[in-house]
């Protein structure tokens, strides 16, 4: 009985630094269809994170994608919009020098059955493009700030190493 209380208390204290759920979790069944299977899996995890920690999630998008918290909250209140969708829309906008609102409008105009890959293509972003590379780096940064474990694939590992080398050369 005492052990159960300690475990529950530890979970309550963990807050936004709680570990990412297993890939087999119920929320991971939703497919985001970005054209990048690795990214789709992380967006499913972000769905769960945003649901559990809405304030930390909204703060991330405000601070690092430049989107007001009220807009993020309003977007998540819309039918069919989940945390992974909001994250992808706002950081796609950031990577392509568009506004989050313009990406959201493009997705809404195209309809719920439209893939994120098709929406991203409207902003000249495709899997393997520099914009998708920036999306992956932004995702790694979000996970780091959230203290969530992340298993980068080989492409992200290379991109993180390249960015670290560039920062070292720049004297950061």
One Martini backbone bead per residue (centre of mass of N, CA, C, O) as a GRO file, in nm:
protein
  172
    1UNK     BB    1   0.058   0.062  -0.022
    2UNK     BB    2   0.301   0.256   0.006
    3UNK     BB    3   0.413   0.217  -0.281
    4UNK     BB    4   0.170   0.324  -0.438
    5UNK     BB    5   0.183   0.614  -0.327
    6UNK     BB    6   0.467   0.679  -0.433
    7UNK     BB    7   0.407   0.637  -0.732
    8UNK     BB    8   0.177   0.844  -0.756
    9UNK     BB    9   0.342   1.085  -0.654
   10UNK     BB   10   0.561   1.075  -0.871
   11UNK     BB   11   0.368   1.123  -1.110
   12UNK     BB   12   0.262   1.402  -1.015
   13UNK     BB   13   0.555   1.540  -1.010
   14UNK     BB   14   0.668   1.497  -1.301
   15UNK     BB   15   0.511   1.604  -1.521
   16UNK     BB   16   0.663   1.718  -1.816
   17UNK     BB   17   0.902   1.485  -1.751
   18UNK     BB   18   0.770   1.257  -1.850
   19UNK     BB   19   0.772   0.987  -2.013
   20UNK     BB   20   0.731   0.841  -2.289
   21UNK     BB   21   0.530   0.655  -2.441
   22UNK     BB   22   0.458   0.385  -2.581
   23UNK     BB   23   0.411   0.310  -2.912
   24UNK     BB   24   0.146   0.125  -2.822
   25UNK     BB   25  -0.029   0.338  -2.762
   26UNK     BB   26  -0.334   0.452  -2.832
   27UNK     BB   27  -0.244   0.736  -2.966
   28UNK     BB   28  -0.047   0.596  -3.187
   29UNK     BB   29  -0.276   0.523  -3.408
   30UNK     BB   30  -0.249   0.787  -3.523
   31UNK     BB   31  -0.222   0.933  -3.844
   32UNK     BB   32  -0.040   1.203  -4.003
   33UNK     BB   33   0.083   1.195  -4.293
   34UNK     BB   34   0.391   1.327  -4.383
   35UNK     BB   35   0.595   1.098  -4.522
   36UNK     BB   36   0.720   1.039  -4.220
   37UNK     BB   37   0.728   0.787  -4.005
   38UNK     BB   38   0.893   0.899  -3.772
   39UNK     BB   39   0.730   1.162  -3.736
   40UNK     BB   40   0.452   1.033  -3.691
   41UNK     BB   41   0.525   0.901  -3.417
   42UNK     BB   42   0.585   1.169  -3.266
   43UNK     BB   43   0.306   1.303  -3.310
   44UNK     BB   44   0.152   1.096  -3.144
   45UNK     BB   45   0.300   1.172  -2.881
   46UNK     BB   46   0.215   1.472  -2.881
   47UNK     BB   47  -0.079   1.424  -2.840
   48UNK     BB   48  -0.040   1.318  -2.548
   49UNK     BB   49   0.113   1.555  -2.428
   50UNK     BB   50  -0.100   1.781  -2.484
   51UNK     BB   51  -0.321   1.646  -2.312
   52UNK     BB   52  -0.153   1.639  -2.037
   53UNK     BB   53   0.026   1.931  -2.121
   54UNK     BB   54  -0.107   2.210  -2.230
   55UNK     BB   55   0.074   2.439  -2.117
   56UNK     BB   56   0.352   2.340  -2.218
   57UNK     BB   57   0.272   2.321  -2.512
   58UNK     BB   58   0.186   2.619  -2.558
   59UNK     BB   59   0.460   2.738  -2.470
   60UNK     BB   60   0.628   2.617  -2.697
   61UNK     BB   61   0.478   2.754  -2.937
   62UNK     BB   62   0.521   3.039  -2.843
   63UNK     BB   63   0.836   3.050  -2.807
   64UNK     BB   64   0.929   2.870  -3.091
   65UNK     BB   65   0.675   2.959  -3.310
   66UNK     BB   66   0.501   3.228  -3.244
   67UNK     BB   67   0.234   3.129  -3.085
   68UNK     BB   68  -0.033   3.191  -2.931
   69UNK     BB   69  -0.190   3.030  -2.681
   70UNK     BB   70  -0.483   3.088  -2.765
   71UNK     BB   71  -0.454   2.959  -3.044
   72UNK     BB   72  -0.379   2.678  -2.955
   73UNK     BB   73  -0.629   2.624  -2.782
   74UNK     BB   74  -0.835   2.671  -3.010
   75UNK     BB   75  -0.732   2.452  -3.199
   76UNK     BB   76  -0.767   2.206  -2.995
   77UNK     BB   77  -1.092   2.258  -2.987
   78UNK     BB   78  -1.102   2.147  -3.260
   79UNK     BB   79  -1.210   1.935  -3.469
   80UNK     BB   80  -0.931   1.722  -3.557
   81UNK     BB   81  -0.736   1.855  -3.345
   82UNK     BB   82  -0.404   1.801  -3.246
   83UNK     BB   83  -0.099   1.832  -3.121
   84UNK     BB   84   0.055   1.730  -3.374
   85UNK     BB   85  -0.083   1.924  -3.568
   86UNK     BB   86  -0.002   2.189  -3.435
   87UNK     BB   87   0.297   2.145  -3.438
   88UNK     BB   88   0.332   2.104  -3.742
   89UNK     BB   89   0.208   2.366  -3.843
   90UNK     BB   90   0.392   2.569  -3.681
   91UNK     BB   91   0.676   2.446  -3.769
   92UNK     BB   92   0.631   2.465  -4.069
   93UNK     BB   93   0.601   2.766  -4.074
   94UNK     BB   94   0.878   2.828  -3.956
   95UNK     BB   95   1.045   2.671  -4.185
   96UNK     BB   96   0.879   2.853  -4.429
   97UNK     BB   97   0.797   3.147  -4.353
   98UNK     BB   98   0.521   3.130  -4.222
   99UNK     BB   99   0.210   3.091  -4.091
  100UNK     BB  100   0.017   2.913  -3.896
  101UNK     BB  101  -0.252   3.012  -4.007
  102UNK     BB  102  -0.191   2.931  -4.308
  103UNK     BB  103  -0.167   2.628  -4.254
  104UNK     BB  104  -0.440   2.584  -4.124
  105UNK     BB  105  -0.605   2.685  -4.366
  106UNK     BB  106  -0.502   2.477  -4.569
  107UNK     BB  107  -0.608   2.231  -4.416
  108UNK     BB  108  -0.904   2.314  -4.398
  109UNK     BB  109  -0.954   2.354  -4.704
  110UNK     BB  110  -0.870   2.052  -4.782
  111UNK     BB  111  -0.930   1.868  -4.546
  112UNK     BB  112  -0.917   1.594  -4.333
  113UNK     BB  113  -0.814   1.383  -4.563
  114UNK     BB  114  -0.568   1.539  -4.582
  115UNK     BB  115  -0.244   1.541  -4.589
  116UNK     BB  116   0.043   1.671  -4.465
  117UNK     BB  117   0.207   1.635  -4.719
  118UNK     BB  118   0.024   1.811  -4.900
  119UNK     BB  119   0.038   2.068  -4.736
  120UNK     BB  120   0.347   2.102  -4.737
  121UNK     BB  121   0.374   2.127  -5.049
  122UNK     BB  122   0.245   2.418  -5.055
  123UNK     BB  123   0.536   2.501  -4.889
  124UNK     BB  124   0.784   2.347  -5.013
  125UNK     BB  125   0.744   2.066  -4.846
  126UNK     BB  126   0.937   1.765  -4.813
  127UNK     BB  127   1.057   1.482  -4.782
  128UNK     BB  128   1.405   1.577  -4.742
  129UNK     BB  129   1.387   1.859  -4.695
  130UNK     BB  130   1.486   2.135  -4.530
  131UNK     BB  131   1.218   2.168  -4.376
  132UNK     BB  132   1.215   1.880  -4.258
  133UNK     BB  133   1.481   1.907  -4.115
  134UNK     BB  134   1.382   2.135  -3.926
  135UNK     BB  135   1.153   1.979  -3.797
  136UNK     BB  136   1.331   1.760  -3.666
  137UNK     BB  137   1.500   1.956  -3.493
  138UNK     BB  138   1.260   2.079  -3.342
  139UNK     BB  139   1.170   1.818  -3.214
  140UNK     BB  140   1.426   1.766  -3.052
  141UNK     BB  141   1.401   2.029  -2.890
  142UNK     BB  142   1.132   1.974  -2.757
  143UNK     BB  143   1.213   1.713  -2.612
  144UNK     BB  144   1.434   1.840  -2.445
  145UNK     BB  145   1.255   2.051  -2.295
  146UNK     BB  146   1.056   1.803  -2.193
  147UNK     BB  147   1.222   1.550  -2.110
  148UNK     BB  148   1.215   1.350  -2.357
  149UNK     BB  149   1.249   1.071  -2.508
  150UNK     BB  150   1.473   1.005  -2.796
  151UNK     BB  151   1.485   0.823  -3.109
  152UNK     BB  152   1.690   0.870  -3.342
  153UNK     BB  153   1.747   0.863  -3.650
  154UNK     BB  154   1.999   0.874  -3.871
  155UNK     BB  155   1.925   1.154  -3.989
  156UNK     BB  156   1.907   1.306  -3.717
  157UNK     BB  157   2.184   1.241  -3.613
  158UNK     BB  158   2.334   1.391  -3.837
  159UNK     BB  159   2.200   1.671  -3.793
  160UNK     BB  160   2.292   1.709  -3.499
  161UNK     BB  161   2.594   1.687  -3.555
  162UNK     BB  162   2.612   1.920  -3.760
  163UNK     BB  163   2.506   2.141  -3.569
  164UNK     BB  164   2.723   2.108  -3.349
  165UNK     BB  165   2.963   2.174  -3.533
  166UNK     BB  166   2.868   2.458  -3.616
  167UNK     BB  167   2.858   2.572  -3.325
  168UNK     BB  168   3.155   2.526  -3.261
  169UNK     BB  169   3.271   2.702  -3.491
  170UNK     BB  170   3.101   2.963  -3.385
  171UNK     BB  171   3.134   2.962  -3.056
  172UNK     BB  172   2.881   2.845  -2.866
   0.00000   0.00000   0.00000
